Amino acid sequence: MIRLVTPLLTALGFGFVFVCILWPGQRRLLRDLPLVIFLSLGFGFGISSLLFFLWLLAFGRAGSAFAIFELSLLLILSAFAVLFRRRKTRFLPVATETVQARHAGSKLEWIFNWMGAIIFLVTLLAAVRAFLWFVRGDLNGGWDAWGIWNLRAKFLFLGGSHWRDAFSAEGSLSHTDYPLLLPASVARAWSYVGSDAPLAPILIGALFTTATAGLLLSSLSILRGRSQGLLAATVLLATPFFIVLGTAQYADVPLGFFMLSTLVLLCLHESVAEEGGSMLALAGASAGLAAWTKNEGVLFLVCLLLGHLSLAPDRRNLRPQVRQLLPFVAGLAPVLLVLAYFKLHFAGHNDLFSSLTAALKMLGRIARWRVVARAFADQLLHFGGWVAPVTPFLALYVLLAGVAKPMSNSLKICLRAVSLTALGYFFVYIVAPVPLDWLLETSLNRVLVQLWPSTLFLVFVATNPFHKERGKPPGNC
């Protein structure tokens, strides 16, 4: 385990430097440090996986030379980040007043925060215990872990100059079109320690699970108040299947993290009235990493862009809306270029859409619509493995707390993006030319977990807290 500390800390370092460089100068980095650290965990694995893939393209194999290259590059970028932040940071008196005001909260606020903290800590300890219990039950993860994700990682690490065989059309590996963030992250960790240690994918899964809950807590604490953040993170960690999927070593929890981070950064960009669009660039990079994680991330990216363009007051003139996307596209473009290269030169056909004719044929079968609609409706009541349905309680919470007004443009974009993505998932089940019962049974709960952290974020950021925290700006994100 000690040998795995170096690749994990190096990945975190890359993410931290990247986030620090783009973090707005008008926001104090130390004040936002928890949020920055949780963002850095995901961005670090994303950036390092891209570097690993590009290294394989250039040199054919990764060994000690790659580790030396990464550590040297990290030192150079860290020095640049320190100099850049010194020139960029501005200390605003408004921020100081806000911090001071938060310490002068009411007694009711103090009670809510302490109750929420105690319940959250109890839930966190239970989640950690459950995570360790599931890991001890199967060190190799679920079927998709050893049959797809970790198997692909073994090709990248053990294949040497023949690592491309993992995507050969003559081979027997399935899902060769799946992006490489998770396999490349695991293979990169193995290249540091020199062996395919089963602990590497376990730790990566644990870090993404932790980062998702931490990101939900820290972002809502900034945008809506600490009590909202604690409540949302408690619900997430108390979702049994979220913990199970985190131990399974699948790519669904990492994808959920990048979806959530994209929405968080979009809301933060508008809430702080940031100039220059650096947070939009971070959001673009996060959306790109979602696409680099799983194919569903590409659908999410498209839905996000559609959600933004749908806000145009004049649908015949989208130029102003497109212009606002430029910082977002600047952050997205590097990741999208690598993904496009992978798809064009390595990825095989998609198993679900191998035949357009077959997909159109499925679209006309009314029976499939009924089966899929029934499955989605059933998940509304039994999602996540809860003993009692959680979605009715969330709906009741929204009714009791009320929706905060006015609703910002960023929140509208996020709501439309998540709704369109869920609708896209629905139609994928309709048109996929595979046995429907099998597909729904093996994947529906997983793809809904991808959207679960983002759904919780939107629920709690769009509703009023039961008490008003002093120092919090009115309205939404």
C-alpha positions in Angstrom: 0.0 0.0 0.0 2.9 2.4 0.8 4.2 2.1 -2.7 0.8 3.2 -4.1 1.0 6.4 -2.2 3.3 8.0 -4.7 1.1 7.6 -7.8 -2.0 8.6 -5.9 -0.4 11.7 -4.4 1.1 12.6 -7.8 -2.3 12.4 -9.4 -3.8 14.6 -6.6 -0.9 17.0 -7.1 -1.7 17.4 -10.8 -5.3 18.1 -10.0 -4.5 20.6 -7.3 -2.1 22.5 -9.5 -4.6 22.6 -12.4 -7.5 23.7 -10.2 -5.3 26.3 -8.4 -4.2 27.9 -11.7 -7.8 28.3 -12.9 -9.4 29.1 -9.6 -10.8 32.7 -9.7 -8.5 35.3 -8.1 -11.3 37.0 -6.2 -12.0 33.8 -4.2 -9.6 32.9 -1.4 -8.1 29.6 -2.0 -7.8 28.7 1.7 -11.4 29.4 2.3 -12.4 27.1 -0.6 -9.7 24.5 0.3 -12.0 21.5 1.0 -13.9 22.1 -2.3 -10.6 22.5 -4.2 -9.2 19.3 -2.7 -12.2 17.2 -3.6 -12.2 18.7 -7.1 -8.5 18.0 -7.4 -8.9 14.3 -6.7 -11.1 13.8 -9.8 -9.2 16.2 -12.0 -5.9 14.6 -10.9 -6.9 11.1 -12.1 -8.3 12.6 -15.3 -5.2 14.5 -16.2 -2.8 11.7 -15.2 -4.8 9.2 -17.2 -4.5 11.4 -20.3 -0.8 11.8 -19.8 -0.4 8.0 -19.4 -2.3 7.4 -22.6 -0.3 10.0 -24.5 2.9 8.4 -23.2 1.9 5.0 -24.4 1.2 6.5 -27.8 4.6 8.1 -27.9 6.8 5.5 -26.3 4.9 2.2 -26.4 5.3 1.3 -22.7 5.3 3.0 -19.3 7.9 2.2 -16.7 10.1 4.1 -14.3 10.8 6.7 -17.0 7.1 7.7 -17.0 7.1 8.1 -13.2 10.2 10.4 -13.5 8.6 12.4 -16.2 5.4 12.9 -14.2 7.2 13.9 -11.0 9.4 16.4 -12.9 6.4 17.8 -14.8 4.5 18.2 -11.5 7.4 20.1 -9.9 7.6 22.5 -12.9 3.8 23.1 -12.9 3.7 23.6 -9.1 6.3 26.3 -9.3 4.4 28.0 -12.2 1.1 27.7 -10.1 2.7 29.5 -7.1 4.0 32.4 -9.2 0.7 32.6 -11.2 -1.5 32.6 -8.0 0.6 35.4 -6.5 0.0 37.6 -9.4 -3.7 36.6 -9.8 -5.0 36.6 -6.2 -6.8 39.7 -5.1 -8.1 40.1 -1.5 -11.6 41.6 -1.4 -13.1 43.1 1.8 -16.5 41.6 0.9 -15.1 38.0 1.3 -13.6 38.9 4.7 -16.9 40.2 5.9 -18.7 37.1 4.7 -16.4 34.8 6.6 -16.8 36.9 9.7 -20.6 36.9 9.3 -20.8 33.2 9.1 -19.2 32.9 12.6 -22.0 35.1 14.0 -24.8 32.6 13.2 -28.0 32.3 15.2 -28.6 29.7 17.8 -31.0 27.8 15.5 -28.3 27.7 12.8 -25.8 26.3 15.4 -28.3 23.6 16.4 -29.0 22.6 12.8 -25.4 22.4 11.9 -24.4 20.3 14.9 -27.3 17.9 14.5 -26.4 17.6 10.8 -22.7 17.0 11.6 -23.4 14.3 14.1 -25.8 12.4 11.7 -23.3 12.8 8.9 -20.4 11.4 10.9 -22.5 8.4 12.0 -23.5 7.8 8.4 -19.9 8.2 7.2 -18.6 5.7 9.7 -21.3 3.2 8.6 -20.4 3.8 5.0 -16.7 3.2 5.6 -17.6 0.0 7.5 -19.8 -1.2 4.6 -17.2 -0.3 2.0 -14.5 -2.3 3.8 -16.9 -5.2 4.3 -17.8 -5.4 0.6 -14.1 -5.0 -0.4 -13.1 -8.0 1.8 -15.8 -10.0 0.1 -14.4 -9.5 -3.3 -11.0 -7.9 -3.8 -11.3 -8.0 -7.6 -14.6 -6.1 -7.7 -17.7 -6.9 -9.8 -17.9 -8.7 -13.1 -17.4 -5.6 -15.2 -14.3 -4.8 -13.2 -12.4 -7.9 -14.0 -14.1 -8.5 -17.4 -13.7 -5.0 -18.8 -12.1 -2.2 -16.8 -9.2 -4.0 -15.0 -8.7 -6.4 -17.9 -8.2 -3.4 -20.1 -5.8 -2.0 -17.5 -3.8 -5.2 -17.5 -3.3 -4.9 -21.3 -2.1 -1.3 -20.9 0.4 -2.3 -18.2 1.5 -5.9 -19.0 1.1 -5.7 -22.8 4.3 -3.7 -23.3 4.6 -2.6 -26.9 1.5 -4.8 -27.7 -0.9 -2.8 -25.5 -2.9 -1.9 -28.6 -4.0 -5.5 -28.8 -6.6 -4.7 -26.2 -8.5 -2.9 -29.0 -7.9 -5.3 -31.8 -10.9 -6.3 -33.9 -9.5 -9.8 -34.0 -9.5 -10.1 -30.3 -12.2 -11.4 -28.0 -12.4 -8.4 -25.6 -15.8 -6.7 -25.4 -16.6 -3.0 -25.2 -13.5 -1.9 -26.9 -15.1 1.5 -27.5 -15.2 2.3 -23.8 -13.0 5.3 -22.9 -9.8 4.9 -20.8 -9.9 7.1 -17.8 -10.4 4.3 -15.3 -8.2 1.6 -17.0 -5.4 4.2 -17.7 -5.6 5.4 -14.0 -5.2 1.8 -12.7 -2.5 0.9 -15.2 -0.6 4.1 -14.4 -0.6 3.2 -10.6 0.7 -0.3 -11.5 3.5 1.2 -13.6 4.7 3.1 -10.5 4.8 0.0 -8.3 5.9 -2.5 -11.0 3.1 -5.0 -10.4 -0.6 -5.4 -10.9 -1.5 -5.0 -7.3 -5.3 -5.5 -6.7 -5.2 -2.7 -4.1 -4.8 0.0 -6.8 -8.3 -0.1 -8.3 -9.8 -0.5 -4.8 -8.1 2.7 -3.6 -9.1 4.6 -6.8 -12.7 3.5 -6.3 -12.5 4.6 -2.6 -11.1 8.0 -3.5 -13.8 8.7 -6.1 -16.5 7.6 -3.7 -15.1 9.9 -1.0 -14.5 12.8 -3.4 -18.1 12.6 -4.7 -19.5 12.9 -1.2 -17.0 15.5 -0.2 -17.7 17.6 -3.3 -21.4 17.5 -2.6 -20.9 18.6 1.0 -18.4 21.4 0.3 -20.1 22.8 -2.7 -23.5 23.0 -1.1 -22.0 24.5 2.1 -20.7 27.4 -0.1 -23.8 27.8 -2.2 -26.7 27.1 0.2 -25.3 26.6 3.7 -23.6 24.0 5.8 -26.8 22.3 6.9 -27.8 21.7 3.2 -24.4 20.3 2.4 -24.4 17.9 5.4 -28.0 16.7 4.6 -27.2 16.0 0.9 -23.9 14.2 1.7 -25.7 12.1 4.4 -28.4 11.0 1.9 -25.7 10.1 -0.7 -23.6 8.1 1.8 -26.7 6.4 3.2 -27.6 5.1 -0.3 -26.6 1.4 -0.1 -26.0 0.8 -3.8 -23.8 3.9 -4.1 -21.4 2.3 -1.7 -21.7 -1.1 -3.3 -20.9 0.4 -6.7 -17.9 2.3 -5.3 -16.4 -1.0 -4.2 -17.2 -2.7 -7.5 -14.4 -0.9 -9.3 -16.7 0.2 -12.1 -16.6 3.6 -13.9 -20.1 4.7 -12.9 -19.1 6.4 -9.6 -16.2 8.3 -11.3 -18.6 9.3 -14.1 -21.1 10.5 -11.4 -18.2 12.6 -9.9 -17.4 14.4 -13.1 -21.1 15.1 -13.9 -21.5 16.6 -10.4 -18.3 18.6 -10.6 -19.4 20.1 -13.9 -22.7 21.3 -12.4 -21.0 22.6 -9.3 -18.5 24.6 -11.3 -21.3 26.1 -13.5 -23.3 27.2 -10.4 -20.2 28.6 -8.7 -19.3 30.6 -11.8 -22.5 32.4 -11.7 -22.8 32.7 -7.9 -19.4 34.5 -7.6 -20.0 36.7 -10.7 -16.5 35.5 -11.9 -14.8 37.5 -14.5 -12.7 35.8 -17.2 -14.5 32.5 -17.3 -11.8 30.4 -15.6 -14.4 28.4 -13.7 -16.3 27.8 -16.9 -13.0 26.4 -18.3 -12.8 24.1 -15.3 -16.4 23.0 -16.0 -15.5 22.3 -19.6 -12.6 20.2 -18.6 -14.8 18.3 -16.1 -17.4 17.6 -18.8 -14.7 16.4 -21.1 -13.4 14.1 -18.4 -16.9 12.7 -18.0 -16.8 11.8 -21.7 -13.3 10.3 -21.2 -14.7 8.1 -18.4 -17.7 6.4 -20.1 -19.8 6.7 -23.2 -22.7 8.1 -21.2 -20.5 11.1 -20.5 -20.7 12.0 -24.2 -24.5 12.1 -23.9 -24.2 14.2 -20.8 -21.9 16.7 -22.6 -24.4 17.0 -25.5 -27.3 17.5 -23.1 -25.3 20.2 -21.3 -24.7 22.1 -24.5 -28.3 21.8 -25.5 -29.4 23.0 -22.1 -27.2 26.1 -22.5 -28.4 26.9 -26.1 -32.0 26.4 -25.1 -31.7 29.5 -22.9 -31.2 31.8 -25.9 -34.0 34.4 -25.9 -33.9 34.5 -29.7 -33.7 31.0 -31.1 -32.9 32.3 -34.5 -29.7 34.0 -33.2 -27.7 31.7 -31.0 -24.4 33.7 -31.5 -24.5 35.3 -28.0 -25.1 32.0 -26.3 -22.3 30.4 -28.3 -19.9 33.2 -27.4 -20.6 32.6 -23.7 -19.5 29.0 -24.2 -16.0 29.9 -25.4 -14.2 29.5 -22.0 -16.1 26.2 -21.5 -15.0 25.0 -24.9 -11.4 26.1 -24.1 -11.4 23.7 -21.1 -13.2 21.0 -23.0 -11.1 21.0 -26.2 -7.9 19.3 -25.1 -9.8 16.3 -23.5 -12.1 16.1 -26.5 -9.2 15.9 -28.9 -7.6 13.0 -27.1 -11.0 11.2 -26.9 -11.7 11.8 -30.6 -8.2 10.3 -31.4 -9.0 7.3 -29.3 -12.4 6.8 -30.8 -11.1 7.1 -34.4 -7.9 5.0 -34.0 -8.7 2.4 -31.3 -12.3 2.1 -30.4 -14.4 -0.7 -32.0 -18.1 -0.5 -32.7 -20.6 0.1 -29.9 -22.4 -3.0 -28.8 -25.7 -1.3 -28.3 -25.7 0.6 -31.6 -24.1 -1.8 -34.0 -27.0 -1.5 -36.4 -29.1 1.6 -37.1 -31.7 -0.5 -38.8 -32.2 -2.7 -35.8 -32.3 0.4 -33.5 -35.1 2.0 -35.6 -36.9 -1.3 -35.6 -36.9 -1.4 -31.8 -38.2 2.2 -31.6 -41.4 1.1 -33.1 -42.2 -1.7 -30.6 -44.7 -0.4 -28.2 -44.1 -3.3 -25.8 -40.5 -2.1 -25.2 -41.8 1.4 -24.3 -44.1 -0.2 -21.7 -41.4 -2.4 -20.2 -38.8 0.5 -20.0 -41.4 2.9 -18.6 -42.4 0.4 -15.9 -38.7 -0.2 -15.0 -38.0 3.5 -14.6 -41.2 4.0 -12.5 -40.2 1.1 -10.3 -36.7 2.6 -9.8 -38.4 5.8 -8.5 -39.6 3.8 -5.5 -36.8 1.2 -5.1 -33.8 3.1 -6.3 -30.5 2.7 -4.5 -31.3 -0.3 -2.3 -33.0 1.7 0.4 -35.2 -0.2 2.9 -37.8 2.5 2.5 -38.3 4.6 -0.7 -36.2 7.8 -0.5 -37.5 9.7 -3.5 -40.9 10.5 -1.9 -39.1 11.9 1.1 -37.0 14.1 -1.2 -40.2 15.3 -2.9 -41.8 16.1 0.4 -38.6 18.0 1.5 -38.9 20.2 -1.6 -42.6 20.9 -0.9 -41.9 21.8 2.7 -38.8 23.9 2.1 -40.0 25.5 -1.1 -38.0 26.3 -4.2 -35.6 29.3 -3.9 -36.3 32.1 -6.2 -35.2 33.6 -8.6 -33.7 30.6 -10.4 -30.4 31.4 -12.0 -29.5 30.6 -15.6 -26.8 28.1 -14.5 -29.3 26.2 -12.4 -31.7 26.1 -15.3 -28.9 24.7 -17.5 -28.0 22.1 -15.0 -31.7 21.0 -14.5 -32.2 20.7 -18.2 -28.9 18.8 -18.7 -29.7 16.2 -16.1 -33.3 15.8 -17.3 -32.2 15.4 -20.9 -29.5 12.9 -19.9 -32.1 10.8 -18.0 -34.4 11.0 -21.1 -31.5 9.9 -23.3 -30.9 6.9 -21.0 -34.6 6.0 -21.4 -34.4 6.1 -25.2 -31.1 4.0 -25.2 -33.1 1.2 -23.5 -35.8 1.5 -26.2 -33.5 1.3 -29.2 -30.8 -1.0 -28.0 -31.1 -4.3 -30.1 -30.3 -6.6 -27.1 -32.5 -8.6 -24.8 -34.4 -5.8 -22.9 -35.0 -7.7 -19.6 -31.3 -8.5 -19.3 -30.2 -5.0 -20.1 -32.5 -3.4 -17.6 -31.6 -5.9 -14.9 -27.8 -5.5 -15.3 -27.5 -1.7 -15.9 -30.5 0.5 -15.0 -29.6 0.8 -11.3 -26.0 1.6 -12.3 -26.8 4.3 -14.8 -29.2 6.0 -12.3 -26.4 6.0 -9.7 -24.4 8.1 -12.2 -27.1 10.8 -12.0 -27.8 10.4 -8.3 -25.1 12.8 -6.9 -26.1 15.5 -9.4 -29.8 15.0 -8.6 -29.1 15.5 -4.9 -27.1 18.6 -5.7 -29.9 20.1 -7.7 -32.5 19.2 -5.2 -30.7 20.9 -2.3 -29.3 23.9 -4.2 -32.7 24.7 -5.6 -34.6 24.6 -2.2 -34.6 26.9 0.7 -32.8 25.8 3.9 -35.1 25.4 6.9 -33.2 28.3 8.5 -31.5 31.3 7.1 -27.7 31.3 7.5 -26.2 34.7 8.0 -23.7 35.8 5.4 -25.3 33.7 2.7 -26.3 35.5 -0.4 -30.0 35.4 -1.3 -31.2 33.3 -4.2 -29.7 30.3 -5.9 -26.3 29.6 -7.3 
